[in-house]
Amino acid sequence: MVRAFDDHKLEIRFHDNVYIRLVIRGRITQIYGESATGKSLLGYVIKATENYNMNNHDIDYDVSNIMCIDSKDKIDAIKGMTGGLIIIDRADAFLSQEDVSYIRNDKNNTYLIMSRCNLDLGISPNYYAELVNNDGVIELKYEYSVEG
Amino acid sequence: MINISTNAENKELSIGDVESFFNYKVTASHFSEQDIKVLSDIDDAVLLDKNTGAIQTPFGITDITHLSTGCKTVLCYLYLRRKETSSIILDVTECGYNALDVLFECVEKQGDSDSVFVLRHKQGLIKCKDREYTINGHSEKNLNKGVVLYG
């Protein structure tokens, strides 16, 4: 079994149509950009892979260190996570200032946060990215790469 | 003229949560040609079956509940228009600029100058095609040429 998320890389192939390969720069990355680039698809693929594993289908990926959050009622679950990747979809819709403060101070996990608003996450522009489809591979395209 | 508000405070939104509303209320069976064009323009999706809501997307065959939130938002707007909802107030913050462009084209086609769209990421408008807006009560145009917006 292969860990889908390991050492700042998320790589997962889902059936024949979806190949996600993300190089995650920092502890918190905010993903914005156009609609329909695959932001929600990413969460769906993780959940679907998790369900396959639970149902004892052929196991390719271990996604046990990845958590997907897409609604307010699930956000408290991040407090029980350590050393994993937390993907928060639709953050504009439900993330509170208290949640943002927790994420800023959480040094134990890596976050991918889908939001088009400025959430005050305390990250430099180097950690803002868009999802792009490069010849069938969904990747992160960072807006800036400026050394500090 | 497209009416934009950058703040949802003191506004009674027509839809609280677009994802939930779409998944529970909107079905493909009543989709018009305009709805089908929206699927194509934003998600590059093709409606395969009006009865089941099956769609072909670049990532495979699925159903309309797996459309992007931006696409769902535009379809919710068209749904509300069909229901003749008066004074639509819709939070479009979850729309990317491509979905905003399609939404505003629909608004213009409908001749709808009453609806208000809550947009908390103002930068999204700068990438949209040139059109006239009222933003927080101020008339604005040429936003795609980089004009500072009222906060």
Interface residues (C-beta under 8 A of the other chain):
Chain A: H15 N17 V18 Y32 G33 E34 S35 A36 T37 G38 K39 S40 L41 Y44 R90 D92 A93 R116 C117 N118 N133
Chain B: D17 E19 I42 D43 D44 P58 F59 G60 H66 L67 S68 T69 G70 C71 T93 E94 C95 G96 Y97 N98 A99 R120 H121 G124
